[in-house]
Amino acid sequence: AAREDVKEYVEKDEELAKTNDEIVKIKQEIESLPTREEMTDMVQKATSLEEEKEAQLKDFNALKEKFSATEESLKAKLEDNVKEYKVSLDEIAVKKKWMKK
C-alpha cells in the first residue's frame, strides 16, 4: 500500500508541476500584453497616421489634377503649333508655285 501511495504522490506531484508550468506561461503571456496606456498610444498613433495619409492623398490628388490640366494645356498648344506649322508649309508651297510662274 505504501508503494501505491508513493506512486500516487509522484503522479500528483507531476500533475502539480505541469499545472504550475502552465500558470507560469499564462502569467508571462499576460505580462507581455500591452498596458491600457500603451494600447491607447498605439490607437492614437494609428489614427494620426491615418489622418496624415488622408492629407497626403488629398495633396497627391490635387497635384494629379494640376498635372492633368497642364498636360491638356500642353497638348492644346502642341496641336496649335502643328496647325501653324502646316499653314506655314502650305504658304511656302504656294509662294514657291507663285515664284515659279
C-alpha positions, 0 to 999 in steps of 0.5 A: 500500500505504501508503494501505491501511495508513493506512486500516487504522490509522484503522479500528483506531484507531476500533475502539480508541476505541469499545472504550475508550468502552465500558470507560469506561461499564462502569467508571462503571456499576460505580462507581455500584453500591452498596458491600457496606456500603451494600447491607447498610444498605439490607437492614437498613433494609428489614427494620426497616421491615418489622418496624415495619409488622408492629407497626403492623398488629398495633396497627391490628388490635387497635384494629379489634377494640376498635372492633368490640366497642364498636360491638356494645356500642353497638348492644346498648344502642341496641336496649335503649333502643328496647325501653324506649322502646316499653314506655314508649309502650305504658304511656302508651297504656294509662294514657291508655285507663285515664284515659279510662274 
